[in-house]
Amino acid sequence: MELSPKKIIFISLALILIIDISIVCFIFSKKKEIRDIAKPLVLNMEPSQEPSVSEEDTSFSAGAESGEVGEMKDGELGDDLMGEDSENIENSVRPPDTVLPPVVFNTKGVIVSIEGSNIVVQGNGSNFEDQKPRVLTIKITSGTLIFEKGNTISYQGKEGLPYLLPGNQVLIESSQNIRGKTEFPAAYINKI
């Protein structure tokens, strides 16, 4: 039985689709495992140690909308990010002729200070259209996971604050859209 080229292409596409679906399922199952591991840690905390979740959620705006800082106005073509002005962007985090995606969940920076349950980070500008570095205020919540370099050790929520020091370079991921925002809660912080 000989396979026609159309059947070979169809079978190849079907296999690629199956592989993609299994990769997505694997990623979601890993995130669920992390949440399942973290839940008992959060439930065992004393109420005096951590504010309630509803208090944490009200201190920041809803995560679905992007911020205003560093955004281009409607109708602008982004000429300031292309051509001659692209040379003025120091430490470009993406090619100057590419547009920032509408949804951004992570950024990178260096810790400047720790203020209560917030860390102040000098961000690299990756979550802003103009790519200019800015000072970011990152909220540590009870659900924040803080990982040591190499992901060997992790800390839950404020328990990890003593291990974050000014000068540490960190990768920050939020469950909210952080595009154009200078203040947002962290889901994960990885020391690098």
N, C-alpha and C positions, 0 to 999 in steps of 0.2 A: 504494500500500500504506500503510495507516494503522496507526500503532502504538497499541496500547492503553495505558492508564495503567499497568497492571501491567508491561508490557514496558519502558516508559520508566523506571520505578523500578528494575527489575532491571538494565537497562543502566547506569543512573547508579551504582548500588551496585557493579557490576562495575568500572566505570572508577575509582571512588574506591579500591577495593581494589587495583587495579593501580598506581595512583599511590602509595599508601601503601607497597606492597612495593618499588617502585623507590626511594623515599626511603630506606627502611631499608637496601637494598642499597648505595646511594650512600654512606651514612654509614659502613657497615662497610668499604667499599673505601677510603675516606679514612683510616680508622684503620689499615688494613693498609699503606697507602702510607707512613704515618708510621713504622710499625714496620720496614718494609723499608728506609727511609732510615736509621733509627737503628741497625740491626744492624751495618752495616760500621763505624760509629763505635765501638761497643762492642767489636767483635772486634779492632780495631786498638789498643786500649789495652794498656799494659804491665801485667803482673800486679801489680807493686808499686804501681800507681796505684789500683787498685780491688779490694776484697775480692770473693771469688767470690759468685755468685748464691745458692748454698746458705747461705752465712753470712748474707746479707741477709734471706732468708726466715725464718730461725730466730729473728731478733730480735723478730718481731712474731707475734701469734697469727693463726690462720687468718682470712681476710677475710670469711667467710660469716656470722659471728655478730656481732650488735650488742653494744656495750658496755653497762655497767650505769649509768654516770653520767647523771643527769638523766632516767632512765626512770621511768615510773609503774608502780606495783605492779599485778598482775592484780586486776581487780575495781574499781579506781579509775576514776571517770568523768572525771577531768581537770577537776574543778570549780575547782581552783586556777588553771587557765588560762582559765577563762571567768568571765563575770559581773564582780563587783566587783574580784577580784584581777587581772583582765586589765589594769587601769590601772597596776598595779605593774610590769609588764614594760616595761623601758626598751628602746628600739630594737628593737621586735618585728620579726622577720624574716619572719613569716607571720601571717595573721589569727589572733587568739587562740582562735577557736572551731574551728580546723582541727587535725587530728591529724598528727603527724609520720609520713611514710611509713615502712614497715618497712625499706626499703633506702635509704641516703643515700650518695652517692659524692662530693659536693663541699661545700665550705664557703668562707668568706671571712674575712679577718682582716688584722691589721697585724703585721709582723715586729718582734719585741722584741729578739731576739739570734740569733747563729749560733754553735752549739756543735759543733765537729767537722763531722760530716756531717749534723747535724740543724739545723733552724731552729726557733726557739721563736716561736710566733705567738699574739697575743691574738685568739682566735677570736670571731666575732660570735654564736655560740650556735645557728647554723642547723642543726647536726647533733645537737642535744639537744632532748628533749621540752619541757623547761622554758624553752628559749630564752635561758638565762643565758650571758653571755660567759664563756669559760674560756681558760686558757693551754693551747695545743696543742703537742705535740712532733711535728714533721714530719720523717720520715726521707727523706733524699735518697739514692736508689739509682742504680745505673748505668743503669737504664731511665727515670729521671725526665727529662722534658723541661721546661726552664725558658724561658719566652718573655718577651721584652722587651715593654714597653707597645706596643700596636698590632700585636703578633705579627710584627714585622718581622725580628727576629733570635731564634734559639733556641740554647740550649746543652744539651748532653747530660750528665746526671749531675752530678758534683762540679765539672765545668768551669764550671757556672753559678753556683756559690756566691759567687765574688767580686762578682757583679753583683746579688746580693740584699743589701740594706742595711737596718739597723734603721730603722723608720719607713715602709718600702715597704708599700703595701696590695697584697694578693695574693689571687687566686682559686686554690684548691687542689682538685685532683681526684685521687682514689685509685682503684685498681682493686679495692679491698676495700670492704666495707660499713663506713662510718665512723660510723654512727648510734650516738651515746652514747660514742664513743671520744675520748680525749684524746691518743693516740699512735698514729700510723699512717704507712705509707710513701706518698709522693706519686708519682703517675703523671705529672701535669702541674702546673706552677705558672705562672700568668700574672700578670705585674705589671700593676696597673691604676692 
